[in-house]
Amino acid sequence: MALLDHLGITVDDLPRAIAQFHPLLQELGYTKGYEEPGSVSWQNGSETELILYPAREPATGPHRHGRVGWQHLAFDVASRDEVDRLHRVALDAGWTAVRDPKRYPRFNERYYASFVEDDNGIRFEFAYNPPRDAG
């Protein structure tokens, strides 16, 4: 089965994006890989690598949610408490709350998530969605 190998994200201000992404990715179990003038990466073992690149055309952001392109990236986490904790870590790192942690019964009765967005309009979701029998 083909899995996502890496995800590249273009940002307006690379140093600012590193300051916002690093604390959050570190809490998600990622370690910083290489950092060069044109990119920086984080890895989580053999999982998907996340790479930030500076915009080739500065000041062309932020991305606007709902336009063609990026929607959001959801991270599956182990508990509701973990959703809450990651949400706080993101806010402390300068991300903006889009939706505070809450249940989403329209998905299912077990779904609990929050959504945050960085300065570039990059949106992350932290989701706890246990199997039905783990309710």
VMD Tcl script that draws the C-alpha trace (Angstrom):
set ca {
  {0.00 0.00 0.00}
  {1.31 3.46 -0.87}
  {1.59 5.77 2.11}
  {2.26 9.49 2.13}
  {6.05 9.86 2.21}
  {6.34 13.60 2.80}
  {4.29 16.75 2.82}
  {5.77 20.06 1.67}
  {4.20 23.31 2.85}
  {5.12 26.75 1.51}
  {5.17 29.59 4.04}
  {5.66 33.35 3.84}
  {8.15 33.72 6.71}
  {10.23 30.57 7.25}
  {11.76 31.57 10.64}
  {8.30 32.51 11.99}
  {6.82 29.26 10.66}
  {9.60 27.25 12.31}
  {8.79 28.97 15.61}
  {5.12 28.01 15.22}
  {5.56 24.48 13.85}
  {8.48 23.21 15.94}
  {6.85 23.15 19.41}
  {3.73 21.53 18.00}
  {5.48 18.92 15.86}
  {7.81 18.09 18.75}
  {4.77 17.37 20.95}
  {3.37 15.17 18.17}
  {6.56 13.06 18.31}
  {8.41 14.60 15.36}
  {12.10 15.47 15.51}
  {13.70 18.23 13.52}
  {15.69 16.88 10.60}
  {17.65 19.13 8.31}
  {17.50 22.92 8.23}
  {18.82 24.71 5.18}
  {18.24 28.21 3.82}
  {15.57 26.80 1.48}
  {13.77 24.33 3.76}
  {13.43 22.64 7.12}
  {12.05 19.19 7.90}
  {10.63 17.11 10.74}
  {10.29 13.32 10.88}
  {8.38 10.94 13.08}
  {10.28 7.67 12.78}
  {9.29 6.12 9.49}
  {6.08 8.14 9.30}
  {5.44 11.02 6.92}
  {8.07 13.75 6.84}
  {6.83 17.35 7.00}
  {8.88 19.99 5.15}
  {8.51 23.77 5.18}
  {9.67 25.86 2.23}
  {9.86 29.66 1.93}
  {7.51 31.21 -0.61}
  {9.09 31.96 -3.97}
  {6.80 34.98 -4.18}
  {6.92 36.68 -0.75}
  {3.75 38.16 0.74}
  {1.44 36.01 -1.40}
  {-0.22 34.42 1.65}
  {-2.00 33.61 3.68}
  {-3.91 30.74 2.18}
  {-7.66 31.26 2.58}
  {-9.60 28.30 3.88}
  {-12.24 27.18 1.40}
  {-10.30 28.15 -1.73}
  {-8.91 25.52 -4.05}
  {-5.90 23.85 -2.47}
  {-5.09 23.06 1.13}
  {-8.01 22.11 3.42}
  {-6.41 20.80 6.62}
  {-4.17 18.07 8.02}
  {-5.68 15.94 10.80}
  {-3.55 14.24 13.43}
  {-5.10 11.20 15.12}
  {-4.31 11.40 18.84}
  {-4.80 9.02 21.76}
  {-7.34 10.83 23.95}
  {-9.54 13.87 24.49}
  {-6.98 15.14 26.98}
  {-4.37 14.94 24.23}
  {-6.59 17.00 21.90}
  {-6.91 19.63 24.65}
  {-3.17 19.59 25.39}
  {-2.11 19.92 21.75}
  {-4.60 22.71 21.25}
  {-2.97 24.64 24.12}
  {0.55 23.94 22.79}
  {-0.49 25.30 19.37}
  {-1.98 28.47 20.87}
  {1.16 29.00 22.97}
  {3.24 28.68 19.77}
  {1.24 31.42 18.04}
  {-1.40 29.40 16.18}
  {-4.97 30.73 16.17}
  {-7.93 28.70 17.39}
  {-10.37 28.02 14.57}
  {-12.52 25.67 16.64}
  {-11.89 24.96 20.31}
  {-11.89 21.30 21.41}
  {-15.36 19.78 21.32}
  {-17.39 16.75 20.27}
  {-18.49 16.42 16.65}
  {-21.58 14.20 16.69}
  {-22.18 14.91 12.99}
  {-19.15 12.65 12.36}
  {-19.96 10.17 15.17}
  {-20.68 10.27 18.90}
  {-17.04 9.50 19.78}
  {-15.37 12.17 17.62}
  {-13.63 14.92 19.62}
  {-11.40 17.46 17.91}
  {-9.99 20.96 17.69}
  {-8.76 23.04 14.76}
  {-5.92 25.59 14.71}
  {-4.39 27.74 11.99}
  {-0.95 29.32 11.65}
  {-0.03 32.72 10.17}
  {0.04 31.19 6.68}
  {-3.51 29.87 6.82}
  {-2.24 26.31 7.34}
  {-4.89 24.45 9.31}
  {-4.29 21.46 11.58}
  {-6.86 19.30 13.33}
  {-6.21 17.22 16.44}
  {-8.75 14.41 16.50}
  {-9.64 11.67 18.94}
  {-11.85 9.13 17.18}
  {-11.75 5.82 19.02}
  {-13.24 2.67 17.53}
  {-16.90 2.11 18.34}
  {-16.13 -0.58 20.96}
  {-13.64 1.72 22.74}
  {-16.27 4.53 22.95}
}
mol new
graphics top color blue
foreach p $ca { graphics top sphere $p radius 0.5 }
foreach p [lrange $ca 0 end-1] q [lrange $ca 1 end] { graphics top cylinder $p $q radius 0.2 }
display resetview
